[in-house]
């Protein structure tokens, strides 16, 4: 199995990956969300997503790329996932995290990038800010699609079931986080179940490397790209630790 990480702008670093080699893009880009108004989006991520009153995720540095308006977010995602599609095999899967505010923009962007939009999976994280008199925003979403047709061998598929489209998995506790918006490794492992055995996964917004850890645990190859040098170091360390744990077990 192979695990590679690149530190740099994903729009440039993606070019280092072989064309038509990737089986899945699984990623969690900056949402450029965190508020209803332009001023809200312009705040740093520590202010938008963390409670600084205690030693929670606010202890981590803010990440960039989270201050775009919706038009810029849509165009940015279109560019990134268009480049990703050139690296994807026919039938490869794209799965991208997003919140409710940017859900329409992301579904537009992946279609403009040439992916076939297949649907939306739901992550019920079981936590949200308490705003009295409103429905709780307990969920984030995974917009998914394919690079062209995704053939089904119905003969071989006899007796198997569709993968789940709704996941109830708790958020990573603040004390165990490595990144302000870290996703649970368990959730990522569940999403990887759509992959062929030993497939190659690309994460162009690697963050602290949770997707890479999930790939190690599931026996998948992994390529990750991250702009921030400190998070690159964290990701490489976590992936190496996961490799050691797998070898021990």
C-alpha positions in Angstrom: 0.0 0.0 0.0 1.1 3.5 -0.7 0.5 6.7 1.2 1.7 10.1 -0.2 1.2 13.6 1.1 1.9 16.9 -0.7 2.1 20.3 0.9 0.9 23.1 -1.3 -2.0 24.5 -3.2 -4.3 21.7 -4.4 -4.9 23.5 -7.8 -1.2 23.1 -8.5 -0.3 19.8 -6.6 -3.1 17.8 -8.3 -1.0 17.9 -11.5 1.6 15.6 -9.8 -1.0 12.7 -9.7 -1.3 10.3 -12.6 -4.3 10.8 -14.9 -7.1 8.2 -14.6 -5.5 6.6 -11.5 -7.8 7.6 -8.7 -10.8 5.5 -7.5 -12.3 8.0 -5.1 -12.0 11.6 -4.1 -13.1 11.9 -0.4 -12.6 15.3 1.0 -13.7 18.1 3.4 -13.0 21.5 1.8 -13.4 24.8 3.7 -17.2 25.6 3.6 -16.8 29.4 3.5 -19.9 29.4 5.7 -20.3 30.0 9.4 -22.9 32.8 9.2 -25.8 34.3 7.3 -24.1 37.5 6.3 -21.0 38.6 4.5 -19.4 39.9 7.7 -19.8 36.5 9.3 -18.0 34.7 6.5 -15.1 37.1 6.7 -14.2 36.1 10.3 -11.4 33.7 11.0 -12.3 30.0 11.5 -11.5 30.1 15.2 -14.2 32.8 15.7 -16.7 31.0 13.4 -16.4 27.4 14.5 -14.9 27.3 18.0 -15.9 28.4 21.4 -12.9 30.2 22.9 -14.2 30.1 26.4 -12.6 26.8 27.1 -9.6 24.8 25.7 -11.5 23.2 22.8 -10.8 23.3 19.1 -9.9 27.0 19.4 -6.5 25.9 20.4 -5.7 25.1 16.8 -4.7 27.7 14.2 -7.3 29.0 11.8 -7.2 27.6 8.3 -7.4 29.6 5.1 -9.9 29.4 2.2 -12.9 29.9 4.3 -13.8 33.5 3.5 -15.3 33.3 0.0 -18.8 34.4 -0.9 -21.0 31.8 -2.5 -20.2 32.7 -6.1 -16.5 32.4 -5.4 -17.0 29.2 -3.5 -18.9 27.6 -6.4 -16.2 28.6 -8.9 -13.4 27.4 -6.7 -15.0 24.0 -6.1 -15.7 23.7 -9.9 -12.0 24.3 -10.6 -10.7 21.9 -8.0 -13.1 19.0 -8.8 -12.6 19.5 -12.6 -8.9 18.9 -12.0 -9.7 16.0 -9.8 -11.9 14.4 -12.5 -8.9 14.3 -14.9 -7.1 12.1 -12.3 -10.2 9.9 -11.7 -10.9 6.6 -13.4 -14.2 6.1 -15.3 -16.8 5.3 -12.6 -14.7 6.8 -9.8 -16.6 8.3 -6.9 -16.5 11.8 -5.6 -17.7 12.4 -2.0 -17.5 16.0 -0.6 -18.5 17.3 2.9 -20.5 20.5 3.1 -23.0 22.2 5.4 -26.6 23.3 4.6 -25.7 26.8 3.6 -23.4 25.7 0.8 -25.2 22.5 -0.2 -26.9 24.0 -3.4 -23.6 25.7 -4.4 -21.6 22.5 -4.1 -24.1 20.4 -6.1 -23.9 23.0 -8.9 -20.1 23.0 -8.8 -19.5 19.3 -9.1 -21.9 19.1 -12.1 -20.2 22.0 -13.7 -16.9 20.1 -13.2 -18.3 17.2 -15.2 -19.3 14.8 -12.4 -22.6 13.1 -12.5 -24.4 14.1 -9.3 -25.7 10.9 -7.6 -27.2 12.2 -4.4 -26.6 13.4 -0.9 -25.7 11.4 2.2 -26.3 12.7 5.7 -24.0 12.8 8.7 -26.0 13.3 11.9 -23.2 14.4 14.2 -25.5 14.8 17.2 -24.4 18.2 18.2 -25.4 21.8 17.2 -25.5 25.2 18.8 -28.6 25.7 20.9 -30.8 28.4 19.3 -34.2 28.4 21.0 -37.3 28.3 18.7 -35.4 26.9 15.7 -34.8 23.4 14.4 -31.3 22.2 15.4 -28.7 22.0 12.7 -27.5 18.6 13.7 -26.4 17.4 10.3 -23.7 18.0 7.7 -23.9 16.5 4.3 -21.8 14.4 1.8 -22.5 15.4 -1.8 -21.5 12.5 -4.0 -21.2 11.7 -7.7 -19.3 9.6 -10.2 -17.0 10.2 -13.1 -19.4 9.0 -15.8 -21.2 5.7 -15.5 -20.8 3.5 -12.4 -21.6 0.1 -13.7 -23.3 -2.5 -11.5 -22.7 -6.2 -12.0 -26.2 -7.4 -10.9 -25.2 -11.0 -11.1 -22.2 -10.5 -8.8 -24.3 -8.1 -6.6 -26.9 -10.7 -5.7 -27.5 -10.8 -1.9 -25.7 -7.5 -1.3 -27.4 -4.3 -0.1 -27.0 -0.7 -0.9 -24.6 1.3 1.4 -26.2 3.4 4.1 -26.9 7.0 3.2 -27.4 8.3 6.8 -24.7 8.0 9.4 -25.2 8.7 13.1 -21.7 9.0 14.4 -20.6 11.5 17.1 -18.3 14.4 16.3 -14.7 14.1 17.4 -14.5 15.4 21.0 -12.6 18.6 21.3 -10.0 17.1 23.5 -9.1 14.5 20.8 -9.1 16.8 17.8 -6.1 17.7 15.6 -8.0 20.3 13.6 -10.9 22.7 14.2 -13.3 20.9 11.8 -12.0 17.3 12.0 -14.3 14.5 10.8 -14.5 11.2 12.7 -12.2 8.4 11.3 -15.1 6.0 11.8 -17.3 8.0 9.5 -14.6 8.2 6.8 -14.1 4.5 7.0 -17.8 3.9 6.4 -17.7 6.2 3.3 -14.8 4.2 2.0 -16.9 1.1 1.8 -17.9 2.2 -1.7 -14.3 1.7 -2.9 -13.0 -1.4 -4.8 -10.6 -3.4 -2.7 -7.2 -1.7 -2.6 -8.4 1.4 -4.4 -6.6 4.8 -4.5 -8.2 7.7 -2.6 -7.4 11.4 -3.2 -8.0 14.1 -0.6 -7.2 17.5 -2.0 -8.1 19.2 1.4 -6.2 16.8 3.7 -6.3 18.9 6.9 -4.9 16.9 9.8 -5.0 13.6 7.7 -8.1 11.8 9.0 -9.0 10.5 5.5 -5.4 9.1 5.3 -5.8 7.4 8.6 -9.1 5.9 7.5 -7.4 4.6 4.3 -4.6 3.0 6.3 -7.2 1.2 8.5 -9.2 0.1 5.5 -6.2 -1.0 3.3 -6.6 1.7 0.7 -3.9 3.7 -1.1 -4.0 7.4 -0.3 -2.8 10.7 -1.7 -3.4 13.8 0.3 -2.8 17.5 -0.4 -2.8 20.3 2.3 -1.9 24.0 2.0 -0.9 24.6 5.6 2.6 23.3 6.5 1.8 22.6 10.2 -1.2 20.6 9.3 0.9 18.7 6.7 3.2 17.7 9.5 0.3 16.6 11.7 -1.2 14.6 8.9 2.0 12.8 8.0 2.5 11.9 11.7 -1.0 10.6 12.2 -0.8 8.4 9.0 2.5 7.0 10.1 1.1 6.2 13.5 -1.9 4.5 11.9 0.5 2.3 9.8 2.4 1.2 12.9 -0.9 0.3 14.7 -2.1 -1.7 11.7 1.3 -3.6 11.5 1.1 -4.3 15.2 -2.4 -5.7 15.0 
